[in-house]
Amino acid sequence: MLFAIAMSNSFPSSDCVSVVMPVYNEAATVRKVVGVVLEQRCVKELLIVDDCSSDGSWEVLQQLAAEQSRVKAHRHEVNRGKGAALRTGISKASAPIILIQDADLEYDPEEYERLIAPIAAGKADVVFGSRFAGAGAHRVLYYWHSVGNKFLTTLSNMFTDLNLTDMETCYKVFRREILQGIRLEEERFGFEPEVTAKVAKLGVRIFEVPISYYGRTYAEGKKINWKDGFRALWCIFKYNLASRPESLAKEAGSAAPQAK
């Protein structure tokens, strides 16, 4: 079903993006990432959700929130996963555009303007940043990770009938009413195939934009593992085979977990 979504032809060039950033044990990188995010003129607010970190990340986030009015820090009292942290942040977003940002240094916030451009121009409702579309610098790392990513993307495409090149990318950008109107369920990294399946069912306009990628090793703090790959596989079947299409909610964020 194709939803008719009313929209203006463009957004202002500044203060139009709510950045949602889940954090779990990223004390070594989060301050630097936050600094770069806040340098982007399109950012209205940075919603950071600490998922019960134990390495001092929450203390760093409290300092950042005290120093920067655009930083809004929230915390889960128990570790729930990336998907749960994203639900909390998404429910609190207020800008016309929502952008997902990890708390490490793998993705470059200086590419925000490129990512939001199709939405700002009134041509797209959702934008995926693709690490495999052929532009930007890419750190050379794990071969089997890239094979797994491409396999999951291909399988997802077979169900959604989209031609994405990078379903698992962190950089996903949405018109706020679309993302807040989707009932999200996944607690961990299953968010990526879940949200892809659900926006595909909405029939909205989806674009891809090439991005750079500065991947890190497990020694440097990478967290996703083979178990998350199997969960992603399950999520592709689960959410694409669900018979009931998602609909836009009248009340945003009704399914989000509570956080401080």
C-alpha positions in Angstrom: 0.0 0.0 0.0 1.4 3.4 -1.0 0.8 6.0 1.7 0.2 9.6 0.6 2.6 11.6 2.8 2.1 15.3 2.7 5.4 17.2 2.6 6.9 20.5 1.8 9.3 20.8 -1.2 12.3 21.4 1.1 13.6 21.8 4.6 15.7 24.6 6.0 19.4 24.0 5.7 20.0 24.1 9.4 18.3 22.7 12.5 16.3 20.1 10.5 17.8 16.8 11.8 17.4 14.8 15.1 20.4 12.5 15.3 19.7 9.4 17.4 22.9 7.7 18.8 22.8 4.5 20.8 25.8 4.0 23.1 27.2 1.0 24.8 30.7 1.1 26.3 32.1 3.8 23.9 33.9 6.1 26.4 37.0 6.1 24.2 35.2 7.5 21.1 31.9 9.1 22.1 33.2 12.6 22.9 35.0 12.9 19.6 31.9 11.6 17.7 29.6 14.0 19.5 32.0 16.9 18.6 31.9 16.1 14.9 28.1 15.6 14.9 27.5 19.0 16.5 29.7 20.7 13.9 27.1 19.9 11.3 24.8 22.8 10.8 21.7 20.6 9.9 21.7 19.1 13.4 18.9 20.4 15.7 19.5 17.9 18.5 21.6 14.9 19.4 19.6 12.3 21.3 22.0 9.9 23.0 20.8 6.7 24.7 23.3 5.0 26.9 22.4 1.3 27.1 23.7 0.7 30.6 27.4 1.1 29.8 30.0 0.0 32.4 33.1 1.8 31.1 32.3 5.4 32.1 30.4 6.3 28.9 27.4 7.6 30.9 29.5 10.0 32.9 31.0 11.3 29.7 27.5 11.8 28.3 26.3 13.7 31.3 29.2 16.1 31.0 28.5 16.6 27.3 24.8 17.2 28.0 25.8 19.8 30.6 28.2 21.5 28.2 26.0 21.4 25.0 22.3 22.3 25.0 21.7 20.3 21.8 22.9 17.1 23.5 20.1 15.2 25.3 21.3 12.1 27.2 19.1 9.3 28.3 20.0 6.0 30.0 18.6 2.4 30.2 19.0 1.0 33.7 19.7 -2.5 32.2 21.4 -3.4 29.0 18.7 -4.0 26.3 20.5 -3.7 23.0 20.9 -1.3 20.1 17.3 -1.7 18.9 15.9 -0.8 22.3 18.1 2.2 22.6 17.1 3.4 19.1 13.4 3.1 20.1 14.0 5.4 23.1 15.8 8.0 21.0 13.4 7.9 18.1 10.4 8.5 20.3 12.0 11.7 21.6 13.0 13.2 18.3 11.4 16.5 17.3 13.1 17.6 14.1 11.6 16.9 10.6 14.3 14.4 9.8 15.7 11.5 11.9 19.2 10.2 11.3 20.8 7.1 12.9 24.4 7.5 14.1 26.7 5.0 15.8 28.9 6.2 18.7 32.1 4.9 17.1 34.2 6.4 14.4 33.2 4.0 11.5 30.8 6.5 9.9 31.5 10.2 9.1 29.0 12.8 10.2 30.5 15.3 7.7 28.4 13.4 5.1 25.1 14.4 6.7 24.3 17.0 4.1 24.7 14.4 1.3 22.5 12.0 3.2 19.6 14.3 3.9 19.7 16.0 0.4 17.1 13.7 -1.3 14.7 14.3 1.6 15.3 18.0 1.8 14.7 18.3 -1.9 11.4 16.5 -1.6 12.4 13.5 -3.6 12.8 10.9 -0.9 11.1 9.8 2.3 13.9 7.4 3.5 17.6 7.4 2.6 20.1 4.6 3.2 23.8 5.4 3.2 25.6 2.7 1.2 29.1 1.5 2.0 29.1 -0.5 -1.3 27.9 2.0 -3.8 31.4 2.9 -4.9 32.2 6.3 -3.5 34.3 7.5 -0.5 37.2 6.0 1.4 36.8 2.5 2.8 39.0 0.8 5.3 39.9 -2.8 4.1 38.9 -5.3 6.7 37.0 -8.6 7.1 36.2 -10.4 3.9 33.6 -12.7 5.3 31.8 -9.8 7.0 31.4 -8.2 3.5 30.1 -11.5 2.1 27.6 -11.8 4.9 26.4 -8.2 4.5 25.9 -8.7 0.8 24.1 -12.0 1.3 21.7 -10.5 3.8 21.1 -7.5 1.6 20.3 -9.7 -1.4 18.0 -11.9 0.7 16.2 -8.8 2.0 15.9 -7.4 -1.5 14.3 -10.7 -2.7 11.5 -10.2 -0.1 11.1 -6.4 -0.4 11.6 -6.1 -4.1 14.0 -3.2 -3.5 17.5 -3.0 -5.1 19.5 -1.8 -2.1 23.2 -2.4 -2.0 23.6 -2.1 1.8 20.7 -3.0 4.0 22.9 -3.4 7.1 24.3 0.1 7.0 24.1 2.2 10.1 23.3 5.4 8.2 19.6 5.4 7.7 17.6 8.7 7.4 13.9 9.1 7.7 11.1 11.7 7.6 10.2 11.8 11.3 6.5 10.9 10.9 7.4 7.8 9.0 9.9 6.3 11.5 7.9 7.3 14.6 4.8 5.7 13.0 6.4 2.3 12.7 6.1 -0.2 15.6 9.7 -1.4 16.1 10.3 -4.6 18.0 13.9 -5.7 17.7 16.1 -5.3 20.8 19.6 -5.7 19.2 21.0 -5.5 15.7 17.8 -6.9 14.1 16.7 -3.3 13.8 18.3 -3.1 10.3 16.3 -5.8 8.5 13.2 -5.0 10.5 13.0 -1.4 9.6 13.9 -2.1 6.0 11.0 -4.6 5.7 8.6 -2.2 7.3 9.4 0.9 5.3 9.3 -1.3 2.1 5.7 -2.3 3.1 4.8 1.4 3.4 5.6 2.0 -0.3 7.5 5.2 0.5 10.3 6.6 -1.7 13.6 5.1 -0.7 17.0 6.4 -2.0 20.6 5.3 -1.5 23.5 7.6 -1.2 27.2 6.4 -1.3 29.2 7.0 1.9 32.7 6.4 3.2 33.4 3.7 5.8 36.1 3.5 8.4 35.5 0.1 9.9 37.1 -1.0 13.1 38.4 -4.3 14.4 37.1 -6.3 17.3 40.2 -5.2 19.2 39.1 -1.6 18.6 35.7 -2.3 19.9 33.5 -3.8 17.2 30.5 -5.5 18.8 28.4 -7.3 16.1 29.1 -11.0 15.9 28.0 -14.2 14.0 24.9 -14.6 16.3 23.7 -11.2 15.2 24.0 -12.4 11.6 21.7 -15.3 12.3 19.3 -13.0 14.0 19.3 -10.8 11.0 18.5 -13.8 8.8 15.5 -14.7 11.0 14.3 -11.1 11.0 14.3 -10.9 7.2 11.9 -13.9 7.1 9.9 -12.8 10.2 9.1 -9.2 9.1 8.8 -9.7 5.4 6.4 -12.6 5.8 4.2 -10.8 8.3 0.8 -10.4 6.6 -0.3 -7.2 8.4 1.2 -4.0 6.8 2.5 -1.4 9.1 0.5 1.9 9.3 1.5 5.3 10.3 0.6 5.9 13.9 -1.3 8.9 15.2 0.8 9.1 18.4 4.6 9.0 17.9 6.7 6.8 20.1 3.9 4.9 21.8 5.9 1.6 21.8 9.2 3.1 23.1 10.8 1.9 26.3 11.1 4.2 29.2 14.5 5.8 30.0 15.8 8.6 32.1 
